Amino acid sequence: QVRLVESGGGSVQAGGSLRLSCEASGGDYTNYWSTAWFRQAPGKEREGVAYTDADDLKIYAPSVKGRFTISRDKAKNTLYLQMNSLIPEDTALYYCAADSRSYSGSWQSLRAESYEYWGQGTQVTVSS
């Protein structure tokens, strides 16, 4: 069973950048067709941010499109989220997720219930 571990969170000022990483151990991403990043702010529901799969299809939430980039490095067994032009509304606990099923950019791609495996989360705080 794969274990996902996020890193790279922190505190930045608005307009800054961060790169989140999610390393898979006890397995690798080749066994998990769909991978995604989610975030959850205090008092809010978990929100799908970005999706990518083994076909390199990429889907982004409208709120982050053009600012965030998701990618997978097969050799390093790591999923990334490059976040640029950060705004205070991006403040949240960010989670990576993986699942063996293919969602191919469907409405299920950014739905939390679609994913079986989750990391523990990494905090991102953006100040104005």
MDTraj code that builds the backbone (N, CA, C; nanometers):
import mdtraj as md
import numpy as np

residues = "GLN VAL ARG LEU VAL GLU SER GLY GLY GLY SER VAL GLN ALA GLY GLY SER LEU ARG LEU SER CYS GLU ALA SER GLY GLY ASP TYR THR ASN TYR TRP SER THR ALA TRP PHE ARG GLN ALA PRO GLY LYS GLU ARG GLU GLY VAL ALA TYR THR ASP ALA ASP ASP LEU LYS ILE TYR ALA PRO SER VAL LYS GLY ARG PHE THR ILE SER ARG ASP LYS ALA LYS ASN THR LEU TYR LEU GLN MET ASN SER LEU ILE PRO GLU ASP THR ALA LEU TYR TYR CYS ALA ALA ASP SER ARG SER TYR SER GLY SER TRP GLN SER LEU ARG ALA GLU SER TYR GLU TYR TRP GLY GLN GLY THR GLN VAL THR VAL SER SER".split()
xyz = np.array([
    [0.0845, -0.1178, 0.0000],
    [0.0000, 0.0000, 0.0000],
    [0.0885, 0.1234, 0.0000],
    [0.0585, 0.2177, -0.0873],
    [0.1402, 0.3373, -0.0994],
    [0.1176, 0.4320, 0.0173],
    [0.2253, 0.4995, 0.0566],
    [0.2167, 0.6042, 0.1576],
    [0.2601, 0.7339, 0.0907],
    [0.1794, 0.8376, 0.1070],
    [0.2071, 0.9671, 0.0433],
    [0.2519, 1.0670, 0.1485],
    [0.3625, 1.1363, 0.1221],
    [0.4159, 1.2332, 0.2175],
    [0.4387, 1.3653, 0.1471],
    [0.3655, 1.4689, 0.1913],
    [0.3791, 1.6025, 0.1319],
    [0.4887, 1.6819, 0.2029],
    [0.5458, 1.7762, 0.1295],
    [0.6406, 1.8708, 0.1863],
    [0.6382, 1.9975, 0.1010],
    [0.7027, 2.1029, 0.1508],
    [0.7165, 2.2246, 0.0726],
    [0.6249, 2.3382, 0.1116],
    [0.5352, 2.3144, 0.2059],
    [0.4472, 2.4219, 0.2498],
    [0.5254, 2.5269, 0.3275],
    [0.4583, 2.6387, 0.3544],
    [0.5227, 2.7449, 0.4299],
    [0.4407, 2.8720, 0.4250],
    [0.5043, 2.9810, 0.4692],
    [0.4394, 3.1122, 0.4706],
    [0.5061, 3.2034, 0.3699],
    [0.4258, 3.2668, 0.2848],
    [0.4782, 3.3591, 0.1839],
    [0.3882, 3.4810, 0.1767],
    [0.4402, 3.5852, 0.1182],
    [0.3589, 3.7043, 0.0934],
    [0.2856, 3.6893, -0.0394],
    [0.1783, 3.7631, -0.0521],
    [0.1018, 3.7611, -0.1766],
    [0.1932, 3.7941, -0.2945],
    [0.1741, 3.7185, -0.4025],
    [0.2589, 3.7341, -0.5198],
    [0.3761, 3.6384, -0.5230],
    [0.4006, 3.5711, -0.4125],
    [0.5127, 3.4783, -0.4047],
    [0.4807, 3.3421, -0.4622],
    [0.5784, 3.2512, -0.4505],
    [0.5660, 3.1165, -0.5072],
    [0.6075, 3.0112, -0.4056],
    [0.5511, 2.8933, -0.4206],
    [0.5914, 2.7754, -0.3438],
    [0.5789, 2.6545, -0.4355],
    [0.6584, 2.5525, -0.4082],
    [0.6433, 2.4250, -0.4793],
    [0.6210, 2.3154, -0.3767],
    [0.5078, 2.2519, -0.3867],
    [0.4754, 2.1399, -0.3001],
    [0.5203, 2.0098, -0.3660],
    [0.5658, 1.9164, -0.2825],
    [0.6061, 1.7837, -0.3300],
    [0.5272, 1.6772, -0.2561],
    [0.5053, 1.5678, -0.3220],
    [0.4362, 1.4541, -0.2608],
    [0.5060, 1.3271, -0.3053],
    [0.5835, 1.2693, -0.2154],
    [0.6608, 1.1501, -0.2477],
    [0.5837, 1.0251, -0.2085],
    [0.5842, 0.9282, -0.2983],
    [0.5162, 0.8011, -0.2736],
    [0.6178, 0.6985, -0.2238],
    [0.5861, 0.6322, -0.1134],
    [0.6710, 0.5241, -0.0631],
    [0.5847, 0.3994, -0.0436],
    [0.6496, 0.2821, -0.0490],
    [0.5743, 0.1577, -0.0377],
    [0.4949, 0.1283, -0.1617],
    [0.5305, 0.1914, -0.2714],
    [0.4596, 0.1764, -0.3973],
    [0.5090, 0.2857, -0.4882],
    [0.4579, 0.2950, -0.6083],
    [0.4951, 0.4069, -0.6928],
    [0.3759, 0.4520, -0.7751],
    [0.3912, 0.5670, -0.8345],
    [0.2792, 0.6299, -0.9022],
    [0.2380, 0.5547, -1.0279],
    [0.3225, 0.4650, -1.0781],
    [0.2803, 0.3901, -1.1968],
    [0.1619, 0.3003, -1.1664],
    [0.1431, 0.2669, -1.0385],
    [0.0291, 0.1833, -1.0000],
    [-0.0968, 0.2652, -0.9747],
    [-0.0846, 0.3964, -0.9807],
    [-0.1964, 0.4840, -0.9479],
    [-0.2197, 0.5775, -1.0642],
    [-0.3245, 0.5481, -1.1397],
    [-0.3483, 0.6214, -1.2629],
    [-0.3759, 0.7688, -1.2376],
    [-0.4582, 0.7950, -1.1383],
    [-0.5020, 0.9321, -1.1122],
    [-0.4343, 0.9870, -0.9871],
    [-0.3850, 1.1105, -0.9974],
    [-0.3270, 1.1794, -0.8828],
    [-0.3767, 1.3236, -0.8829],
    [-0.3838, 1.3814, -0.7646],
    [-0.4404, 1.5157, -0.7553],
    [-0.3928, 1.5865, -0.6300],
    [-0.4084, 1.7167, -0.6319],
    [-0.3881, 1.8009, -0.5147],
    [-0.5227, 1.8586, -0.4723],
    [-0.5459, 1.8576, -0.3416],
    [-0.6640, 1.9183, -0.2817],
    [-0.6191, 2.0184, -0.1769],
    [-0.7110, 2.1029, -0.1340],
    [-0.6824, 2.1941, -0.0235],
    [-0.8070, 2.2134, 0.0614],
    [-0.7834, 2.2462, 0.1864],
    [-0.8948, 2.2693, 0.2777],
    [-0.8610, 2.3847, 0.3706],
    [-0.9402, 2.4894, 0.3616],
    [-0.9255, 2.6050, 0.4497],
    [-1.0156, 2.5848, 0.5716],
    [-0.9840, 2.6491, 0.6837],
    [-1.0668, 2.6338, 0.8050],
    [-1.2132, 2.6675, 0.7774],
    [-1.3018, 2.5780, 0.8190],
    [-1.4446, 2.6016, 0.8033],
    [-1.4977, 2.5775, 0.6644],
    [-1.4118, 2.5297, 0.5727],
    [-1.4557, 2.5055, 0.4353],
    [-1.4383, 2.3589, 0.3983],
    [-1.5071, 2.3180, 0.2922],
    [-1.4942, 2.1806, 0.2434],
    [-1.3625, 2.1627, 0.1684],
    [-1.3187, 2.0370, 0.1602],
    [-1.1982, 2.0070, 0.0836],
    [-1.2264, 2.0329, -0.0643],
    [-1.1333, 2.1029, -0.1277],
    [-1.1515, 2.1502, -0.2650],
    [-1.0447, 2.0911, -0.3554],
    [-1.0865, 2.0352, -0.4689],
    [-0.9908, 1.9849, -0.5667],
    [-0.9230, 2.0998, -0.6372],
    [-0.7901, 2.0948, -0.6472],
    [-0.7122, 2.2035, -0.7042],
    [-0.6581, 2.1683, -0.8423],
    [-0.5960, 2.0494, -0.8527],
    [-0.5342, 2.0107, -0.9796],
    [-0.5270, 1.8594, -0.9887],
    [-0.5349, 1.8098, -1.1123],
    [-0.5353, 1.6650, -1.1402],
    [-0.4383, 1.6360, -1.2533],
    [-0.3680, 1.5219, -1.2419],
    [-0.2931, 1.4706, -1.3551],
    [-0.2962, 1.3194, -1.3488],
    [-0.2749, 1.2560, -1.4643],
    [-0.2816, 1.1101, -1.4656],
    [-0.1682, 1.0519, -1.5493],
    [-0.1716, 0.9205, -1.5665],
    [-0.0640, 0.8503, -1.6365],
    [-0.0565, 0.8889, -1.7840],
    [-0.1640, 0.9466, -1.8377],
    [-0.1636, 0.9958, -1.9761],
    [-0.1186, 1.1408, -1.9838],
    [-0.0768, 1.1973, -1.8679],
    [-0.0326, 1.3366, -1.8592],
    [-0.1446, 1.4356, -1.8872],
    [-0.2692, 1.3914, -1.8701],
    [-0.3822, 1.4843, -1.8777],
    [-0.3793, 1.5722, -1.7526],
    [-0.4090, 1.7002, -1.7682],
    [-0.4071, 1.7916, -1.6540],
    [-0.5358, 1.8731, -1.6494],
    [-0.5908, 1.8820, -1.5305],
    [-0.7139, 1.9571, -1.5067],
    [-0.6889, 2.0485, -1.3882],
    [-0.7386, 2.1720, -1.3971],
    [-0.7209, 2.2674, -1.2883],
    [-0.8550, 2.3270, -1.2476],
    [-0.8667, 2.3574, -1.1187],
    [-0.9824, 2.4333, -1.0722],
    [-0.9725, 2.5747, -1.1300],
    [-1.0852, 2.6359, -1.1628],
    [-1.0818, 2.7719, -1.2201],
    [-1.0077, 2.8719, -1.1327],
    [-1.0130, 2.8532, -1.0020],
    [-0.9510, 2.9487, -0.9092],
    [-0.7989, 2.9485, -0.9162],
    [-0.7386, 2.8425, -0.9718],
    [-0.5919, 2.8343, -0.9750],
    [-0.5354, 2.8248, -1.1164],
    [-0.6227, 2.8096, -1.2154],
    [-0.5767, 2.7922, -1.3533],
    [-0.4935, 2.9121, -1.3968],
    [-0.3771, 2.8837, -1.4563],
    [-0.2870, 2.9897, -1.4989],
    [-0.1862, 3.0293, -1.3931],
    [-0.2079, 2.9859, -1.2694],
    [-0.1148, 3.0177, -1.1599],
    [-0.0456, 2.8944, -1.1057],
    [-0.1156, 2.7801, -1.1055],
    [-0.0619, 2.6558, -1.0509],
    [-0.0320, 2.5581, -1.1640],
    [0.0721, 2.4748, -1.1431],
    [0.1072, 2.3711, -1.2394],
    [0.1313, 2.2403, -1.1666],
    [0.0620, 2.1355, -1.2097],
    [0.0792, 2.0027, -1.1510],
    [0.1681, 1.9201, -1.2434],
    [0.2527, 1.8352, -1.1832],
    [0.3385, 1.7488, -1.2634],
    [0.3759, 1.6251, -1.1837],
    [0.4157, 1.5202, -1.2564],
    [0.4598, 1.3960, -1.1948],
    [0.5973, 1.3621, -1.2486],
    [0.6894, 1.3281, -1.1596],
    [0.8235, 1.2832, -1.1986],
    [0.8315, 1.1339, -1.1688],
    [0.8266, 1.0536, -1.2752],
    [0.8247, 0.9078, -1.2561],
    [0.9531, 0.8587, -1.1928],
    [1.0671, 0.9146, -1.2347],
    [1.1965, 0.8684, -1.1842],
    [1.2104, 0.8936, -1.0344],
    [1.1542, 1.0065, -0.9881],
    [1.1639, 1.0411, -0.8459],
    [1.0412, 0.9961, -0.7679],
    [0.9442, 0.9378, -0.8384],
    [0.8228, 0.8895, -0.7715],
    [0.7559, 0.9999, -0.6901],
    [0.7513, 1.1172, -0.7495],
    [0.7044, 1.2354, -0.6775],
    [0.6047, 1.3147, -0.7613],
    [0.5023, 1.3642, -0.6943],
    [0.4024, 1.4539, -0.7539],
    [0.4322, 1.5953, -0.7051],
    [0.4195, 1.6932, -0.7946],
    [0.4511, 1.8307, -0.7594],
    [0.3317, 1.9222, -0.7840],
    [0.3314, 2.0349, -0.7115],
    [0.2390, 2.1443, -0.7408],
    [0.3182, 2.2746, -0.7316],
    [0.3455, 2.3339, -0.8454],
    [0.4123, 2.4633, -0.8494],
    [0.3043, 2.5706, -0.8391],
    [0.3174, 2.6564, -0.7378],
    [0.2164, 2.7593, -0.7127],
    [0.2806, 2.8967, -0.7265],
    [0.2341, 2.9724, -0.8238],
    [0.2853, 3.1069, -0.8482],
    [0.1751, 3.2099, -0.8249],
    [0.2148, 3.3359, -0.8130],
    [0.1193, 3.4460, -0.7947],
    [0.0192, 3.4142, -0.6842],
    [0.0711, 3.3699, -0.5720],
    [-0.0158, 3.3294, -0.4616],
    [-0.0929, 3.4477, -0.4050],
    [-0.2151, 3.4202, -0.3644],
    [-0.3029, 3.5204, -0.3046],
    [-0.3495, 3.4699, -0.1683],
    [-0.3948, 3.5577, -0.0790],
    [-0.4369, 3.5124, 0.0546],
    [-0.5441, 3.4034, 0.0511],
    [-0.6281, 3.4038, -0.0513],
    [-0.7331, 3.3019, -0.0636],
    [-0.6773, 3.1621, -0.0884],
    [-0.5485, 3.1511, -0.1206],
    [-0.4856, 3.0201, -0.1392],
    [-0.4439, 2.9578, -0.0063],
    [-0.4572, 3.0313, 0.1027],
    [-0.4205, 2.9789, 0.2338],
    [-0.5070, 2.8589, 0.2698],
    [-0.4410, 2.7459, 0.2985],
    [-0.5129, 2.6218, 0.3281],
    [-0.4130, 2.5128, 0.3631],
    [-0.4662, 2.3995, 0.4086],
    [-0.3880, 2.2774, 0.4230],
    [-0.3994, 2.2035, 0.2901],
    [-0.2865, 2.1738, 0.2287],
    [-0.2838, 2.1109, 0.0975],
    [-0.2530, 1.9624, 0.1108],
    [-0.3308, 1.8802, 0.0396],
    [-0.3167, 1.7355, 0.0425],
    [-0.2922, 1.6811, -0.0980],
    [-0.2095, 1.5766, -0.1072],
    [-0.2012, 1.5033, -0.2323],
    [-0.2837, 1.3751, -0.2179],
    [-0.3285, 1.3234, -0.3310],
    [-0.4130, 1.2048, -0.3307],
    [-0.3834, 1.1208, -0.4540],
    [-0.4072, 0.9892, -0.4421],
    [-0.3833, 0.8977, -0.5530],
    [-0.4900, 0.7896, -0.5544],
    [-0.5176, 0.7402, -0.6750],
    [-0.6146, 0.6317, -0.6892],
    [-0.5812, 0.5534, -0.8155],
    [-0.6083, 0.4230, -0.8115],
    [-0.5742, 0.3384, -0.9257],
    [-0.6705, 0.3556, -1.0423],
    [-0.7847, 0.4166, -1.0208],
    [-0.8829, 0.4326, -1.1275],
    [-0.8504, 0.5529, -1.2150],
    [-0.8950, 0.5461, -1.3392],
    [-0.8760, 0.6556, -1.4332],
    [-1.0005, 0.7428, -1.4372],
    [-0.9837, 0.8742, -1.4206],
    [-1.0978, 0.9652, -1.4266],
    [-1.0956, 1.0511, -1.5522],
    [-0.9812, 1.0480, -1.6207],
    [-0.9705, 1.1077, -1.7542],
    [-1.0307, 1.2468, -1.7649],
    [-1.0117, 1.3271, -1.6625],
    [-1.0604, 1.4635, -1.6678],
    [-1.2087, 1.4792, -1.6488],
    [-1.2748, 1.3726, -1.6066],
    [-1.4192, 1.3808, -1.5845],
    [-1.4486, 1.4584, -1.4565],
    [-1.5766, 1.4744, -1.4244],
    [-1.6174, 1.5499, -1.3049],
    [-1.5644, 1.4835, -1.1772],
    [-1.5272, 1.3564, -1.1882],
    [-1.4741, 1.2863, -1.0713],
    [-1.3281, 1.3223, -1.0430],
    [-1.2605, 1.3842, -1.1377],
    [-1.1172, 1.4076, -1.1248],
    [-1.0807, 1.4927, -1.0037],
    [-1.1628, 1.5906, -0.9700],
    [-1.1326, 1.6804, -0.8586],
    [-1.2318, 1.6621, -0.7440],
    [-1.2816, 1.5407, -0.7322],
    [-1.3765, 1.5082, -0.6261],
    [-1.3041, 1.4260, -0.5212],
    [-1.3066, 1.4686, -0.3958],
    [-1.2310, 1.4015, -0.2898],
    [-1.2716, 1.2551, -0.2751],
    [-1.3990, 1.2256, -0.2942],
    [-1.4484, 1.0885, -0.2765],
    [-1.3918, 0.9916, -0.3805],
    [-1.3280, 1.0447, -0.4849],
    [-1.2726, 0.9595, -0.5903],
    [-1.1389, 0.8966, -0.5526],
    [-1.0778, 0.9419, -0.4435],
    [-0.9410, 0.9026, -0.4120],
    [-0.9316, 0.8161, -0.2872],
    [-0.8518, 0.7097, -0.2986],
    [-0.8368, 0.6151, -0.1883],
    [-0.7196, 0.6512, -0.0969],
    [-0.6139, 0.7032, -0.1551],
    [-0.4917, 0.7268, -0.0768],
    [-0.4659, 0.8763, -0.0629],
    [-0.4262, 0.9149, 0.0600],
    [-0.4073, 1.0557, 0.0925],
    [-0.2796, 1.0765, 0.1721],
    [-0.2179, 1.1925, 0.1530],
    [-0.1084, 1.2331, 0.2397],
    [-0.1638, 1.3004, 0.3643],
    [-0.0737, 1.3439, 0.4521],
    [-0.1140, 1.4015, 0.5796],
    [-0.1400, 1.5516, 0.5714],
    [-0.0968, 1.6147, 0.4628],
    [-0.1200, 1.7576, 0.4440],
    [0.0009, 1.8427, 0.4754],
    [0.0109, 1.9555, 0.4059],
    [0.1154, 2.0542, 0.4332],
    [0.0509, 2.1925, 0.4268],
    [0.0843, 2.2767, 0.5246],
    [0.0164, 2.4059, 0.5393],
    [0.0792, 2.5116, 0.4479],
    [-0.0067, 2.5849, 0.3788],
    [0.0348, 2.6997, 0.2982],
    [-0.0386, 2.8223, 0.3520],
    [0.0382, 2.9250, 0.3879],
    [-0.0193, 3.0493, 0.4393],
    [0.0310, 3.1652, 0.3553],
    [-0.0621, 3.2423, 0.2989],
    [-0.0271, 3.3565, 0.2142],
    [-0.0773, 3.4833, 0.2822],
    [0.0135, 3.5738, 0.3100],
    [-0.0223, 3.6985, 0.3770],
    [-0.0296, 3.8124, 0.2755],
    [-0.1152, 3.9094, 0.3066],
    [-0.1335, 4.0224, 0.2134],
    [-0.0349, 4.1346, 0.2428],
])
top = md.Topology()
chain = top.add_chain()
for i, resn in enumerate(residues, 1):
    res = top.add_residue(resn, chain, resSeq=i)
    for name in ("N", "CA", "C"):
        top.add_atom(name, md.element.get_by_symbol(name[0]), res)
traj = md.Trajectory(xyz[None], top)
